[in-house]
Amino acid sequence: MKLGGFLIAKAVVSVAFGLAFVALPSQAGSLLGIVLDPAGETLARMLGTCLVGIGFICWLARARSCLRSAAAL
């Protein structure tokens, strides 16, 4: 698999999980076998925003996969 294809796949998966954790943290956590209290839901939402950001960065880096910085992602 080429780096560009990997970055696209990583972007899609990161955004999907990120949106799930932002919108429905308890249900997303239960899919992974985690029971969340109210503080855990807040942390899950923060994790979701980070995952969406990582997905956005990977999506932007897909066209520049020849750069050394894209390989670090």
URCORJO-V286039 format. One record per pair of residues at least 6 apart in sequence whose C-alpha atoms are under 6 Angstrom apart, sorted by the first residue. I is the first residue (numbers start at 0). J is the second residue. D is the distance in Angstrom with one decimal. If there is no record, write none. Layout:
I/J/D ; I/J/D
This chain:
2/64/5.9 ; 3/61/4.7 ; 3/64/5.5 ; 6/57/5.4 ; 6/61/5.5 ; 7/58/5.9 ; 10/54/3.9 ; 10/57/5.3 ; 10/58/5.5 ; 13/50/5.2 ; 13/54/5.0 ; 14/51/4.6 ; 14/54/5.3 ; 17/47/3.8 ; 17/50/4.8 ; 17/51/5.0 ; 19/27/6.0 ; 20/27/5.8 ; 20/43/5.8 ; 20/44/5.5 ; 20/47/4.8 ; 21/44/4.5 ; 21/47/5.1 ; 24/40/5.6 ; 24/43/5.8 ; 60/69/6.0
